[in-house]
Amino acid sequence: MSGRGLLNDFTLAEGISRRFSGSLTVSDVDALDAAEAVEMLEAVASLTAWAQALQARVVHRMEELINREVEEMLQKPDPVMAMSLTAAEAGSVLRLPHMTAMHLVSDSEALCDRYPETLASLSHGSISYRHAQAVIDQADSVPEEERRGFQSELLALAEGQTCAHLMRAARRLRERRWPETMIERHRAALEKRRVGFDPLPDGMGQFTAFVAAETGQAILSKLTAAARGQQQAGDTRTVDQLRADIFSSLMLGAGPDDPAVPQVAGNGDTVHEVPGIAAEIMVLIPADTLFGGDDKAAELNGYGPISSEAARRLARQALHWTGLVQDPATGEILAVGRRRRVPAGLKRWLQARDGTCRFPGCSVSTPRTEIDHTIPWSHGGPTEHGNLANLCPKHHRYKTLGFWSADQPVPGVLKWRSTLGRTYQVKPVLDYGRPTYPAAGEGPETRAG
């Protein structure tokens, strides 16, 4: 491909190019007229759909290969383990979060095994990948013997329609034809109720709750009523701000009539501190920043950098402190709190260093992980930072069962080998040099020489 330096020729990696044939070139994109630009966009959409159909077939083939590995190692089939391992492999290659990769594996299996007509339409560029996902979602919830015919109807409906229009039409058609399935589907969906938190830029995050529709509407109505009441009492915050503050206060133990404690920031702006924080959180803040000597960013474990102002607000609410001795010249951690078999201070340091599970692409935060000896303790592996890493229970199990293996060629840097033999390197969230910690029960830490 070419286009005044904006597009480069695409070359397949050596060793895989033999699986492809033919060639594709693109003339100067900047020379396209209006009609040609529209035609080119349509062609690119078809090419993208073809590539996504091919991706589904490749991912499904990977799952077949991993299924064989699982059955051989466990001496029995385990489709759930195979699917999870396939998601780990595909997610590592494509740099996807695990749940996104799980959806990819599930969609690929559905397209290849249950909905070949949809896969063919995707491959021909007749529909997009989002349309294919909509067909899977809607057809999976009808009686099995009716799926193939319903799939054909949906593909006919998809022609010339956006995915949103297709979903609305498909739901109406499904509910009219199989109204009895609504109860079963709602019960299944209700089993998946959950809450989550997604970090966002600028020191913010988004809290989500997957609950029954009537429950969600009732919660929102109650928050809105409380917010309106606060405004009538003279509060100048917006309804959105009040709903967020009241929600936070209720969850953290303050009363609904006291949604936040107003404080004046250093620049004169009014901020609102939320009382009642009882959960343990970890914030790394330099002493100079803590006491107002500078405004360097602090580090909120599991999130990333936060402003010095936010860190100082959290510090004022802290019930417990753990000191860290740090070399001011190199940033190297020299010592942490008390010791146990995995010393408590070392455990806290590992949580800060790792931030999340150290498996490729995994974002499970360290409060929900387990500390793993990279070289097992039973094989002589020491309890020191260069042989320890946080792993979530699922990925810890992958390693324990031998489906994935890891080593630390450099303390804190994990080199993984996957089920299908590919290697991946994962660096820590924080790198404060290479401190040397003693094994549990030994003398004080010493600096790396």
DOROBA-735724 format. One record per residue: residue in three letters; y, z, x of N, C-alpha, C in turn. Coordinates in steps of 0.2 Angstrom, whole numbers, plus 5000, padded with zeros to 4 digits. Example, Ala and Ser with C-alpha at 12.3 -4.5 7.8 and 13.67 -1.06 7.14 Angstrom:
// DOROBA-735724
ALA497250395066497850395062498450395066
SER498950355064499550365068500050395064
***
This chain:
// DOROBA-735724
MET499450005004500050005000500650005004
SER501149975002501849975006502449975001
GLY502949995004503549994999504150025003
ARG504449985008504950015012504850085015
GLY504250095017504050155021503950215016
LEU504050205009503850255005503150265003
LEU502750215004502050215003501650185009
ASN501150215011500750195017500150165015
ASP499850125019499150105018498650165018
PHE498250155013497750215012497050195016
THR496850235020496250225024495750275022
LEU495150255020494650305019494350335025
ALA494150395025493850435031493250395033
GLU493150395040492550365043491950395040
GLY491450355038490850385036490750385029
ILE491250385025491250375018491450305015
SER491850275019492050205017491450155016
ARG490850165018490350125017490150135009
ARG490350185006490150194999490650154994
PHE491150124997491650084994491650014996
SER491849974991491949904993492549874990
GLY492749814993493349784990494049814993
SER494649794991495249814994495749814989
LEU496249854990496849854985497449854989
THR497949814987498549814991499149814985
VAL499649844987500249844982500849804985
SER501149764982501749724984502349774984
ASP502949754987503449794987503749824981
VAL503549894980503749924973504549924972
ASP504949924977505649924976505849854974
ALA505449804974505649734971505449724964
LEU505149774961504849764954505449754949
ASP505449704944505949704939505649754934
ALA506049754928505849804923505149794920
ALA505049734918504349714915503749734920
GLU503949714926503349724931503249794933
ALA503849834932503749904933503349944928
VAL503449914922503049944916502249924917
GLU502149864919501449834920501149874926
MET501549884931501249924937501049994935
LEU501550024931501350094929500750104924
GLU500650054920500050044916499450034920
ALA499449994925498949984930498750044934
VAL499250084936499150144940498850194936
ALA499050194929498650244925497950224924
SER497750164923497050144923496650154929
LEU497050144935496650164941496550234942
THR497050274940496950354940496450374936
ALA496350344930495850364925495150344928
TRP495150284931494450264935494250314940
ALA494750334944494650384950494450444947
GLN494750474941494550534938493850534935
ALA493650474933492950464930492450464936
LEU492650434942492250434948492150504950
GLN492750544950492750614953492250654948
ALA492250644942491750684938491050664940
ARG490850604941490150584943490050614950
VAL490450614954490350644961490250724960
VAL490650754957490650824956489950844952
HIS489750804947489150814944488550804949
ARG488550754953488050744959488050804963
MET488650834965488650894969488250954966
GLU488350964959488051014956487251004956
GLU487050944955486350934956486050954962
LEU486450934968486150954974486151024975
ILE486751064973486751134974486251164969
ASN486051144964485551164959484851174963
ARG484751114967484151114971484151174976
GLU484751184980484751234985484651304982
VAL484951314976484951374973484151394971
GLU483851344968483151354966482751364972
GLU482851334977482451344983482551414986
MET483151434986483351504990483151554985
LEU483251554979483051604974482351604971
GLN482051544972481351534970481351534962
LYS481951514959481951504952482651474950
PRO482651434945483351404943483851454941
ASP484451444943485051484941485651444939
PRO485651414933486151364932486851394933
VAL486951454931487651484931487851494939
MET487351514943487551524950487651454953
ALA487251404951487451334954488051314951
MET488251324945488951304943489451334947
SER489451404948489951434951489951414959
LEU489451404962489451374969489751304969
THR489551264964489851194964490651204963
ALA490851244959491551254958491851284965
ALA491551324969491751354975491851294980
GLU491351254980491351194985491851144983
ALA491951124976492451074974493151104975
GLY493151164973493851194974494151204981
SER493651214986493851214993494051144995
VAL493651094993493851024995494551004992
LEU494651014986495150994982495751044982
ARG495651104985496151154985496351174978
LEU495851194974496051214967495851284967
PRO496151324962495951394961495251384957
HIS494951444958494251444956494151424949
MET494551454944494451434937494651364935
THR495151334939495251264938494651224940
ALA494351244946493751214948493151214943
MET493051274940492551284936492651244930
HIS493251234927493351184922493251114924
LEU493351094930493151034932492451024932
VAL492051064935491351064935491051054928
SER491351104923491051104916491251034913
ASP491851004914492050944911491650884914
SER491450894920491050834924490350834921
GLU490050894920489450904917489350874910
ALA489950894906489950874899489950794899
LEU490450764903490550694903489950654905
CYS489550684910488950644913488350654908
ASP488250714905487650724902487750724894
ARG488350744891488350744884488850684881
TYR489250664885489750614882489850554887
PRO489350514888489350464892489850404890
GLU489950404883490350354880491150374882
THR491250434882491950454884492050444891
LEU491550454896491550444903491650364904
ALA491350324900491450254901492150234899
SER492450264893493150244891493650264897
LEU493450324900493950344905493850304911
SER493250284913493150234919493550174918
HIS493550144911493850084910494650084909
GLY494850154909495550164909495850164902
SER495350164897495550164890495850224887
ILE495650284891495950344889496150384896
SER496550434895496650474901496150534902
TYR496250574907495750624908495950684903
ARG496550694901496750744896496450724889
HIS496450654888496150634881495350654882
ALA495050634888494350654888494150724887
GLN494650774890494550844889494650864882
ALA495050824878495150844871494550824867
VAL494250764869493650744865493050804867
ILE493050824873492450874874492650934870
ASP493250964871493451024867493251024860
GLN493450964857493350954849492650944847
ALA492250904851491650884849491150934851
ASP491250974856490751034858490751084852
SER491251084847491251134842490951114836
VAL490651054836490351024829489551034830
PRO489151024825488451034826488150974831
GLU487650994835487450954840487250884838
GLU486950884832486650814830487250774828
GLU487850794827488450754824488850734830
ARG488750764836489250754842489350684844
ARG488850644844488950574847489350534842
GLY489250544835489650504830490350524830
PHE490450594831491150624831491450594837
GLN491150594843491450574849491650504848
SER491350454845491550384844492150384839
GLU492150424834492750424830493350454834
LEU493250504838493850524842494150474847
LEU493650434850493850384855494250334851
ALA494050314845494450264841495150294839
LEU495150364837495850394836496250394842
ALA495950394848496350404854496750344856
GLU496550284853496950224855497650224854
GLY498050224858498850224857499150284856
GLN498750344856498950414854499050454860
THR499550494860499650554865499050604864
CYS498950644869498450694869498550744863
ALA499150764862499350804857499250784850
HIS499350714849499250684842498450684841
LEU498150664847497350664846497150734844
MET497350784847497150854846497250874839
ARG497850854836497950874829497550834824
ALA497450774826497050734821496350754821
ALA496050764827495350794828495250854825
ARG495750904825495650964822495650964814
ARG496050914812496050904805495450874802
LEU495150824806494550794804493950844805
ARG493950884810493450934811493450984806
GLU493951014804494051074799493851044792
ARG494050984791493850954784493150944783
ARG492850924789492150904788491650964790
TRP491851004794491451064795491751134795
PRO492051144789492451204789492051274790
GLU491451274790491051334791491051354798
THR491251304803491151314810491751354812
MET492351364808492951394810492751474811
ILE492351504807492251574808491851584814
GLU491351544816490951554822491351544828
ARG491851494828492251474834492751534835
HIS493051554829493551614830493151674833
ARG492551694831492151744834492051734841
ALA491851674843491751664850492351664854
ALA492951644852493551644855493751714856
LEU493651754851493851824851493551864856
GLU492951844858492551874863492851864870
LYS493251814871493651794877494351824878
ARG494451874873495151904873495251934880
ARG495851934883496051954890496751964891
VAL496951994896497651994898497651964905
GLY498251944908498251914914499051924917
PHE499151914923499751914926499851854931
ASP500251814931500351754935501051764939
PRO501051774946501651774950502051714949
LEU502751724949503251664948503751674954
PRO504151624955504651634960505151684959
ASP505551704964506151744963505951814961
GLY505451844963505251914962505051924955
MET504851874951504651884944503851864943
GLY503651874937502951854935502851854928
GLN502351824926502251804919501651844916
PHE501651894912501151924909500951894902
THR500251874902499951844896499451884893
ALA499351874887498851904883498551854878
PHE497851844879497451804875497151844869
VAL497451844863497251884858497251844851
ALA496951874846496951844839497651824837
ALA497751774834498451744832498851794828
GLU498451824823498851874819499051934823
THR498651954828498852014833499451994837
GLY499451934840500051914844500651904840
GLN500651874834501251874829501551944828
ALA501051994826501252054824501652094830
ILE501352084836501652114842502352084843
LEU502452014843503051984844503552004839
SER503352014832503752034827504052104828
LYS503552154831503752214832504252224838
LEU504152184843504652184849505252154847
THR505252104842505952074840506352124836
ALA505952164831506352214827506652264831
ALA506252294836506452344841507052314845
ALA507052254847507652224851508252224847
ARG508152204840508752194836509052264835
GLY508652314834508852384833509252404839
GLN509052394845509452404851510052374851
GLN510152304849510752274849511252304844
GLN510952324838511352354833511652414836
ALA511352454840511552514843512052504849
GLY512152444850512652424855512452394862
ASP511752384863511452364869511752294870
THR511952274876512152204877511652154879
ARG511052174880510552134883510352084877
THR510152024879509851974875509251994871
VAL509051964866508451984863507851974867
ASP507851914871507251904876507251954881
GLN507751974884507752034889507552094886
LEU507752114880507552174877506852174875
ARG506552124873505852114871505452124878
ALA505652094883505352104889505352174892
ASP505952204891506052274894505652324889
ILE505652314883505352364878504552354879
PHE504352294880503652284881503452324888
SER503852314893503652344899503652424899
SER504152444895504252524895503652554891
LEU503452514885502852544881502252544885
MET502152494889501552484893501452534899
LEU502052554901502052604907502252674905
GLY502252684899502252754897502952784894
ALA503452744894504152764891504152754884
GLY504652784881504652774873505052714871
PRO504852684865505152624863505952624863
ASP506152684862506952694861507252704868
ASP506852704873507152704880506852654884
PRO506952584883506652534886506752524893
ALA507252554896507452544903507952594905
VAL507952614911508552654914509052614917
PRO509652604915510152564918510352594925
GLN510352554930510552564936511052514939
VAL511552534943512052484946511752464953
ALA511752404954511452374960512052384965
GLY511952364972512452364977512952324976
ASN512852264972513352214971513752224965
GLY513652284962514052294956513652274949
ASP513152234950512752214944512352264941
THR512252264934511852314931511152294931
VAL510652334933509952314933509652374929
HIS508952364927508652404923507952424926
GLU507952484928507352514931506852534925
VAL506252524926505752544921505352604923
PRO505452654920505052724921504352714920
GLY503952764922503252774920502752744924
ILE502952714930502452674933501952724936
ALA501252714934500752764936500252724941
ALA500252664940499752624944499952624952
GLU499452614956499552614963499752544965
ILE500352534968500552464971500752474978
MET500652424982500852424989501452384991
VAL501952414994502552374996502652385003
LEU502652335007502852345014503552325015
ILE503952385017504652375018504852405025
PRO505152375029505352405036505852455035
ALA505852505039506252565038506952545038
ASP507252505042507952485042508152455035
THR507652415032507852395025507852445020
LEU507352495021507252545016507852585016
PHE508152605021508752645022509452605021
GLY509452545020510052505019510352475025
GLY509952475031510252445037510252375037
ASP509852345033509852265032509552245025
ASP509552185024509252165018508652115019
LYS508252125023507652085025507152095019
ALA506852035017506352035012505752085013
ALA505552125008504952165008504352125006
GLU503752155006503152115004502752154999
LEU502752134993502352164987501652134988
ASN501152184989500452164990500152124984
GLY499852064984499652024979500151984976
TYR500751984978501251944975501651904981
GLY501951934986502251904991502951934992
PRO503451894995504051924997504451944990
ILE504752004991505252024985505852044989
SER506452054985507052064988507052134990
SER507552154995507652224998507852264992
GLU508252244987508452284982507952304977
ALA507452254976506852274972506452324975
ALA506352314982505852354986506152424986
ARG506852434986507152504987507052534980
ARG507152494974507052524968506352554967
LEU505852514969505152544969505052604973
ALA505352604979505352664984505552724981
ARG506152714977506352774973505952804968
GLN505452764966504952794961504252814964
ALA504252804970503552814974503352884974
LEU502752904972502452974972502152984979
HIS501952934983501552944989501752894994
TRP501852915000502052865005501452865011
THR501352805014500952795019501352765025
GLY501352795031501752775036501352715040
LEU501752665043501452615047501852615053
VAL501552625059501852625065501852545068
GLN502452515069502452445071502852435077
ASP502652395081502952375087503552335085
PRO504252355086504752315084504852245087
ALA504552245093504652175097504152125095
THR503552145093503052095091502852095084
GLY503052145081502852155074502152185073
GLU501852195078501152215078501052285076
ILE500552295071500352365068500052405073
LEU500252465075499952505080499552555077
ALA499752585071499352635068499452645061
VAL498952665057499052685050498752745049
GLY498752765042498652835040497952865043
ARG497652905038497052945040496452895041
ARG495852925043495252895044494652915040
ARG494252865038493552885035493052825038
ARG492552815035492052765038492352705039
VAL492652675033493152625034493852665033
PRO494152685038494752725038495252705032
ALA495552765029495952745023496552705025
GLY496852725031497452685033497252615035
LEU496652605038496452535040496252495033
LYS496052525028495852495022496552475019
ARG497052515019497752495017498052435021
TRP497952435027498152385031497852315030
LEU497152325029496752265027497052235020
GLN497152275015497452255009498052215010
ALA498552245014499152205015499052145019
ARG498552145024498452085028498152025024
ASP497652045020497351995016497651975010
GLY497952025006498352005000497851994994
THR497351944995496851924990496151924993
CYS495651904989495051894992495051834997
ARG494651845003494751795008494351735008
PHE494051725002493651665001494151605000
PRO493951545002494351485001494651474994
GLY495251484993495551464986495551524981
CYS495251584983495151634978495851674978
SER496051694972496751734972496651804969
VAL495951824969495851894966496251944971
SER496651984968497052034972496552084975
THR496852114981496452164984496252224981
PRO496652254976496352314972495752294968
ARG495552234967494952214964494352194969
THR494452194975493952174980493552224983
GLU493152204987492752254991492852234999
ILE492752285003492852265010492152245013
ASP492152195016491552165019491552165026
HIS490952185029490852175037490652105038
THR491052065041490951995042490251985046
ILE490152025051489552035054489252095051
PRO488652095047488452155044488352215048
TRP488552275045488452335049487752345051
SER487252325047486552325049486352285055
HIS486752235056486652185062487152205068
GLY487452265068487852285073488552275073
GLY488752245067489452235066489952295066
PRO490452305070490852365070491352365064
THR491552425062492052435057492752435060
GLU492952375061493652365064493952305061
HIS494652295061494952245058494752175059
GLY494452165065494252095067493552085064
ASN493252125061492552115058492552135050
LEU493152145047493252165040493652115037
ALA493552105030493952065026493752085019
ASN494252075015494252085007493852025004
LEU493352045000493051984996492952014989
CYS493051974984492951994977492151994976
PRO491952034971491152044971490851974970
LYS491051924967490751864966490651824973
HIS491151824977491151784983490751834989
HIS490851894988490451944992489651924991
ARG489451914985488751904983488551834986
TYR489051784986488851714989488651734996
LYS489051775000488951785007488251825008
THR488151875004487651915005486951875003
LEU486951834998486351794997486251735002
GLY486751725006486651675011486951605009
PHE487251595003487451525001488051505005
TRP488451555006489051545011488951595017
SER489251575023489251615028489951615031
ALA490151665035490751675038490751705045
ASP491251695049491351725055492151735056
GLN492351775060493051785062493151765069
PRO493251705071493351685078494051715081
VAL494551735077495151765078495151825073
PRO495351885075495451935070495851915064
GLY495551925058495951905052495951835050
VAL495651785054495551715052494851705051
LEU494651685045493951685043493751605043
LYS493151595046492951525046492251525042
TRP492351485036491751485031491351425032
ARG490651435031490251375030489951375023
SER490051315020489851315013489151295011
THR488951305005488251285003488051215005
LEU488451165005488351095007488451085015
GLY488651135018488751135026489451115028
ARG489951115024490651105026490951165028
THR491451165033491751225035492451225033
TYR492751285032493451295029493651355033
GLN494351355035494651405039495151435034
VAL495151505033495651535029496051585033
LYS496751585033497151625037497351685032
PRO497551745035497751795031498451785029
VAL498651825023499351825021499851845026
LEU499651895029500151925034499851925041
ASP500251905046499951905053500451945057
TYR500252005059500752055063500452055070
GLY500252005072499952005079499152025078
ARG498852045084498152065084498052135086
PRO498252185081498152255083497352265084
THR497252315088496552335090496452405087
TYR496052415082495852475078495152495081
PRO495152565082494452585084493952585078
ALA493352595080492852605074492952665071
ALA492652675065492752735061492552795065
GLY492952855065492752915069492952915076
GLU493252855079493352855086494152885087
GLY494352875093495052905095495552865092
PRO496252875094496752845091496752765093
GLU497152725089497152655090497552645096
THR497352585099497752565105497952495104
ARG498552485108498852415107498352365111
ALA498452305108498052245111498352235118
GLY497952225123498252205129498452135130
***
